[in-house]
Amino acid sequence: MNTKRYYPAALALYITFIIHGIGVSILAQYKDELAELWGAATLPNGALDVSIVFTVIAALGLGRLITLPISGPVSDKFGRRVSSLIGVGLYVLFFVGIIFAPNFYVAFVFALLGGAANSFLDTGVIPSLMEIFGKKGSIANMFTKFSISIGQFALPFMIGFVAASQMSFQTVFYFVAILLAIEGVLLAFVPLPPNSSTQKTDKNQKKEKMKFTATSVVIILIAFTCTSTFQLWLNANQELGTLHGMENPSTIQSYYAIGSIVAVLLTAVFINKKWLKPVQVLILYPAISAVMLLIIYFIETPAILLIGGFILGFAAAGGVLQLVTSTANELFPKHKGKITSIVMISSSLANYIILSAAGVITRVGGVDGPKYVLLFNFAITAIGVLLAIYVNKRYKKENEGMVEAA
């Protein structure tokens, strides 16, 4: 197959994930504006109750969770293009609907659509890239994270430009929605490779059942904890910046994005050179995150927040979830699609449950709410480290046993 003819499609697909990076971050950057837009209550200290924004952000995870069991079959049956276009269309509705929502309840519904968009893009874009690049598909998949990080890095600059130009914060939402609409037109016409799911498979393979062990269950749980780490930081760092006296807290996001970009590149080298095994990364990176969260808690300075933004971008959002998925796939080589869905469902549960809990902590904690969220994040991350240590001890022996049995 001549893959070069599909490179324009690959570029368009990566751009959708750049915009996706903006989509998963933008609500956290405009908490006060959105809280006011949706009629949030005023706290005793005069600040707006932004806990409702946390709840709307959590709805992104819920929407993704609801549609993950649907989006995969749609992609396999109707094609990657259909799944990707559904994702783009839903994302356009999300970006426009959020800024027109008159209250929290309507915003919650549009956030559900944004989560559904994420689900359909995952099942459309990622398989397409793996089919385009063939043997290098795993590397292509890693660079979807790279694309997300680019979007997260660019967002603060967009916010700064809009603010300096004295334009409404809604301008960013309009711009991204228009860019996505153009992307949708491109994806409707660029050539894509044949859908690999239509190829014949061994009938006996389908009859084999997935046998879950303690190790495989723990790996799925790590998807929950590692997602919790970067989602809690991503959605609470702005309030910490304000609490610690930063003039422009959005710069934390830039350092976070740079850290995740560097991590994707370096981690790929570490694993390719066999300097680190994926299961070792699952211990090392969360451990670094846990230590950094404690440092941020005890040292309340803007400089530490910027350093922490980079370190947490590297250690929490630099491809750990992708490595969890790869490790799970090694345990279920004949059920890769199913186990990937299960891992992503665990990740989506974290988006909803953990961020909903963060909303409650923020509301109850008042002015010091962000610090309590920080401690909550440390606790979840520390649990993830303990789970990864267990996996590292059991994984090699159990995996070898499964290979021999196969």
Order of alpha helices (4+ residues) and beta strands (2+ residues): alpha-alpha-alpha-alpha-alpha-alpha-alpha-alpha-alpha-alpha-alpha-alpha-alpha-alpha-alpha-alpha
